[in-house]
Amino acid sequence: MSGRLREPETIRLCRVVNVASMVSVVLWEQLAYLRDAGFDLTIVADANPEFAEAASRLGIPAVGIPMRRAPSPRHDLASLRAMTSFMRSQRFDVVHSVEPKAGLLAMVSAAVARVPVRMHTYTGQVWVELTGWWRDAARAGDWTIGHAGTQLLADSRSGAEFLVSQGIVDRRRIAVLGSGSISGIDLVRFRPGRDDADAIACRSSLGISPDARMLLFVGRVVEDKGITELVDAFDEIAASDPDAHLVVVGPLEPERAPLPRELLQRLTGTSRVHFTGRQDPVPFFRASDLFCLPSYREGFPTVVLEAAACGVPTVASDIIGNVDAVVNGTTGVLVPVKSSRHLAEALRRLLQDRDLRRRLGDAALDRVRHEFDSRRVNASLAEMYLAAVEQQTDRIAARNAAVR
């Protein structure tokens, strides 16, 4: 990095997220990479013990600011005041946010505080499935982020095109890191291992024999992840295939997005449907034959890449984000969204054809190794920070001089 006007250790970087799991799970490796690269890094998230514990384990300075995921004008205004006060008390060179609420608070407060580089990563638009004033408000939030930020990222190419087509951002101000995703995939943690002890134990704990076929879902267990269509499709498959099992890994959200009682009973009351709740997904990926993500909206679905890194192909809905993660007919199969019939047809075909699953899985593994290695993605992001700060050197110097 010789010859640059700034080095990582001289760059004050603030990463802002909403929920603690973004730190403890999604961005863990990326934050560790930036820490080890020497950036003067601070992380901000909703104030709670999980966030504090994750930041402590990372050894990165952390600031908790209350941020509710659901809209709440009174609480959101208080959060904005707290965030603005914090941004003004610091002299960050870069503020980079992820998630809609964190992005809105961070980009507006950073603009007020005259932070030179204000970056946000869009990871899917919640307003796509909303209606009425809720949709208008959420859409306006994304528009505000796009205009308060100085440099914007989308986690998928299809997502970037959608944002441009909807007038949310200017095409000249949005980019995608490599082939997409927030932080790539840790190829050491996620790797093939059907015969590993943890994969064997995973099947055994669920009562699934080594010869049975295991269909896997990993994610939030809410309706907009396509859970209804997934269960409907599996019921159709199970009626004629006694060796098929569905495993659903992930948390319920009873307060924010509760499942209908009948659907919850179908998830928990069937011998070949196994609902585990939140678990480490790695043994489940290694133990599975096929992954499924029939969601209604996505950013760039990291779980598809995690499955691919374990050599498992995916059947997914043909929506923004999914179309970047799955190469239809090569690394998996895309089906029309909200169609349990098409989903069942694709799942049945792959569950019954071992050679096809292996061919798609091998291609998925090859693609994730070449395009989504987290080391490459994280290095690209670090270079983006350096380049953005270098372009703003005069503004940074003038700001620092003004506050002395």
ZAMARGU-4260 file (C-alpha; in steps of 0.2 Angstrom, whole numbers, plus 5000, padded with zeros to 4 digits):
<rodrens>
0) 5000/5000/5000 | 5015/5011/4998 | 5012/5027/4989 | 4995/5030/4996 | 4991/5046/5005
5) 4983/5037/5019 | 4986/5020/5027 | 4973/5009/5036 | 4979/5014/5054 | 4976/5032/5050
10) 4958/5029/5044 | 4944/5031/5057 | 4931/5019/5052 | 4914/5016/5060 | 4903/5002/5055
15) 4885/5003/5060 | 4872/4989/5060 | 4855/4987/5069 | 4855/4969/5076 | 4869/4960/5086
20) 4868/4945/5074 | 4875/4956/5060 | 4891/4957/5071 | 4891/4940/5079 | 4887/4930/5063
25) 4886/4939/5046 | 4900/4952/5047 | 4911/4943/5060 | 4925/4938/5048 | 4924/4955/5039
30) 4926/4965/5055 | 4940/4954/5060 | 4949/4957/5043 | 4947/4976/5045 | 4954/4975/5063
35) 4969/4965/5058 | 4972/4976/5042 | 4975/4990/5055 | 4959/5001/5052 | 4955/5012/5067
40) 4938/5003/5069 | 4923/5006/5079 | 4906/4997/5078 | 4889/5003/5083 | 4873/4993/5085
45) 4857/4992/5095 | 4862/4992/5114 | 4861/4975/5121 | 4872/4961/5130 | 4873/4950/5114
50) 4881/4965/5104 | 4893/4970/5119 | 4898/4951/5120 | 4902/4950/5102 | 4912/4966/5101
55) 4922/4961/5116 | 4926/4944/5108 | 4932/4953/5093 | 4942/4966/5103 | 4934/4981/5094
60) 4928/4997/5102 | 4909/4996/5102 | 4895/5009/5106 | 4877/5004/5109 | 4864/5015/5103
65) 4845/5010/5105 | 4838/5005/5088 | 4822/4997/5086 | 4819/4986/5070 | 4801/4991/5069
70) 4796/5009/5064 | 4793/5019/5080 | 4793/5038/5076 | 4796/5043/5095 | 4810/5030/5097
75) 4818/5033/5080 | 4819/5051/5084 | 4828/5048/5100 | 4840/5036/5091 | 4844/5049/5078
80) 4848/5062/5091 | 4859/5049/5100 | 4867/5044/5084 | 4870/5062/5078 | 4878/5067/5095
85) 4889/5052/5094 | 4895/5056/5076 | 4898/5074/5081 | 4909/5069/5095 | 4920/5059/5084
90) 4930/5063/5068 | 4927/5047/5058 | 4934/5047/5040 | 4921/5033/5035 | 4904/5028/5041
95) 4898/5012/5033 | 4881/5005/5038 | 4871/4990/5034 | 4852/4986/5037 | 4838/4999/5033
100) 4836/5007/5051 | 4854/5008/5054 | 4857/5015/5037 | 4844/5029/5039 | 4851/5034/5056
105) 4869/5033/5051 | 4868/5041/5035 | 4858/5056/5041 | 4868/5058/5057 | 4885/5056/5047
110) 4879/5069/5035 | 4875/5082/5049 | 4892/5078/5057 | 4901/5081/5040 | 4908/5064/5039
115) 4918/5064/5022 | 4914/5046/5016 | 4897/5040/5020 | 4894/5022/5013 | 4879/5011/5015
120) 4876/4993/5009 | 4858/4989/5003 | 4854/4971/5007 | 4836/4969/5000 | 4821/4981/5001
125) 4808/4977/5014 | 4795/4988/5005 | 4794/4976/4991 | 4781/4966/5000 | 4773/4980/5009
130) 4757/4990/5004 | 4750/5007/5007 | 4759/5020/5018 | 4771/5007/5026 | 4778/5004/5009
135) 4779/5023/5005 | 4788/5026/5022 | 4800/5012/5020 | 4804/5017/5002 | 4807/5035/5007
140) 4819/5028/5020 | 4829/5020/5006 | 4829/5035/4996 | 4835/5046/5010 | 4849/5034/5013
145) 4854/5035/4995 | 4854/5054/4995 | 4863/5056/5012 | 4876/5044/5008 | 4891/5048/4997
150) 4895/5030/4991 | 4883/5016/4989 | 4884/4997/4988 | 4871/4984/4984 | 4875/4966/4989
155) 4869/4960/4972 | 4869/4966/4954 | 4850/4963/4952 | 4847/4973/4968 | 4857/4987/4961
160) 4847/4987/4945 | 4831/4987/4955 | 4836/5002/4965 | 4841/5012/4950 | 4825/5007/4941
165) 4814/5013/4956 | 4823/5030/4957 | 4830/5026/4974 | 4849/5029/4969 | 4858/5036/4954
170) 4867/5023/4944 | 4883/5032/4945 | 4884/5031/4964 | 4880/5013/4967 | 4892/4998/4965
175) 4893/4980/4969 | 4909/4971/4977 | 4914/4958/4964 | 4900/4946/4960 | 4890/4951/4976
180) 4886/4947/4994 | 4890/4957/5010 | 4906/4948/5015 | 4908/4932/5005 | 4910/4915/5012
185) 4923/4908/5025 | 4929/4893/5015 | 4937/4886/5030 | 4921/4885/5040 | 4910/4881/5026
190) 4916/4866/5016 | 4910/4849/5010 | 4910/4835/5023 | 4895/4823/5022 | 4906/4810/5031
195) 4912/4821/5044 | 4907/4816/5062 | 4897/4832/5064 | 4887/4829/5049 | 4884/4811/5054
200) 4879/4816/5071 | 4867/4829/5064 | 4857/4816/5054 | 4857/4804/5068 | 4850/4817/5081
205) 4836/4820/5069 | 4832/4801/5066 | 4837/4803/5047 | 4846/4788/5040 | 4862/4789/5030
210) 4852/4783/5014 | 4837/4795/5016 | 4837/4812/5007 | 4838/4827/5017 | 4830/4844/5011
215) 4836/4859/5021 | 4830/4877/5024 | 4841/4889/5034 | 4834/4906/5039 | 4821/4916/5048
220) 4806/4905/5049 | 4793/4918/5043 | 4780/4918/5029 | 4790/4930/5017 | 4804/4916/5017
225) 4791/4905/5007 | 4788/4894/5022 | 4770/4890/5017 | 4776/4885/4999 | 4790/4875/5006
230) 4779/4865/5017 | 4765/4863/5004 | 4778/4857/4992 | 4786/4845/5004 | 4769/4837/5009
235) 4766/4834/4990 | 4784/4825/4989 | 4782/4816/5005 | 4766/4808/5000 | 4775/4797/4987
240) 4793/4797/4994 | 4795/4789/5011 | 4813/4793/5011 | 4812/4812/5010 | 4815/4823/5025
245) 4813/4842/5027 | 4824/4851/5040 | 4820/4869/5045 | 4834/4878/5054 | 4831/4895/5060
250) 4822/4906/5073 | 4804/4910/5074 | 4799/4928/5076 | 4783/4927/5086 | 4782/4946/5090
255) 4788/4953/5073 | 4781/4941/5061 | 4772/4926/5069 | 4768/4911/5058 | 4749/4906/5057
260) 4745/4893/5070 | 4741/4880/5057 | 4757/4882/5048 | 4767/4881/5064 | 4758/4865/5068
265) 4763/4857/5051 | 4781/4862/5055 | 4782/4854/5072 | 4769/4840/5071 | 4775/4829/5056
270) 4788/4815/5058 | 4798/4819/5043 | 4798/4838/5045 | 4811/4843/5058 | 4811/4860/5065
275) 4826/4864/5075 | 4826/4882/5079 | 4842/4892/5079 | 4857/4881/5077 | 4875/4882/5070
280) 4870/4878/5052 | 4887/4870/5046 | 4883/4852/5051 | 4866/4854/5043 | 4873/4860/5027
285) 4886/4846/5027 | 4873/4833/5031 | 4860/4839/5018 | 4857/4833/5000 | 4848/4849/4993
290) 4845/4867/5000 | 4829/4877/4997 | 4826/4895/4998 | 4808/4900/4991 | 4808/4917/4998
295) 4798/4932/4992 | 4812/4945/4994 | 4830/4944/4997 | 4846/4954/4996 | 4860/4943/4992
300) 4856/4926/5001 | 4872/4921/5010 | 4864/4905/5014 | 4864/4899/4996 | 4883/4902/4995
305) 4885/4893/5012 | 4876/4878/5005 | 4887/4879/4989 | 4903/4880/4999 | 4897/4863/5006
310) 4894/4856/4989 | 4875/4857/4990 | 4864/4864/4976 | 4849/4875/4979 | 4832/4877/4973
315) 4826/4895/4975 | 4813/4907/4969 | 4817/4918/4954 | 4818/4934/4963 | 4830/4949/4965
320) 4846/4942/4974 | 4842/4924/4972 | 4845/4926/4953 | 4863/4932/4957 | 4866/4917/4970
325) 4860/4903/4959 | 4865/4900/4941 | 4849/4892/4934 | 4853/4875/4928 | 4871/4876/4933
330) 4872/4878/4951 | 4854/4875/4956 | 4837/4878/4949 | 4826/4894/4950 | 4807/4892/4951
335) 4793/4905/4950 | 4790/4914/4967 | 4775/4909/4977 | 4772/4893/4967 | 4772/4878/4978
340) 4768/4867/4962 | 4783/4873/4953 | 4793/4871/4969 | 4788/4853/4972 | 4792/4848/4954
345) 4810/4855/4955 | 4813/4848/4972 | 4806/4831/4967 | 4817/4830/4951 | 4833/4834/4961
350) 4829/4823/4976 | 4826/4808/4964 | 4842/4812/4953 | 4858/4809/4963 | 4869/4812/4948
355) 4861/4829/4944 | 4862/4835/4962 | 4881/4830/4962 | 4884/4839/4946 | 4875/4855/4951
360) 4883/4854/4968 | 4901/4853/4961 | 4897/4868/4950 | 4891/4878/4965 | 4906/4873/4975
365) 4918/4878/4961 | 4909/4895/4958 | 4909/4900/4977 | 4928/4896/4978 | 4932/4907/4963
370) 4920/4921/4966 | 4915/4923/4984 | 4930/4919/4995 | 4928/4930/5009 | 4946/4935/5009
375) 4944/4942/4992 | 4928/4951/4996 | 4935/4959/5012 | 4951/4964/5003 | 4941/4973/4990
380) 4931/4982/5003 | 4947/4988/5012 | 4953/4994/4995 | 4937/5004/4992 | 4939/5012/5009
385) 4957/5017/5005 | 4952/5024/4988 | 4937/5034/4995 | 4947/5042/5009 | 4961/5046/4996
390) 4948/5055/4985 | 4942/5065/5001 | 4959/5070/5008 | 4957/5089/5006 | 4940/5088/5014
395) 4946/5078/5028 | 4961/5090/5031 | 4949/5105/5031 | 4937/5097/5043 | 4951/5092/5055
400) 4958/5109/5054 | 4941/5117/5058 | 4938/5108/5074 | 4956/5110/5081
</rodrens>
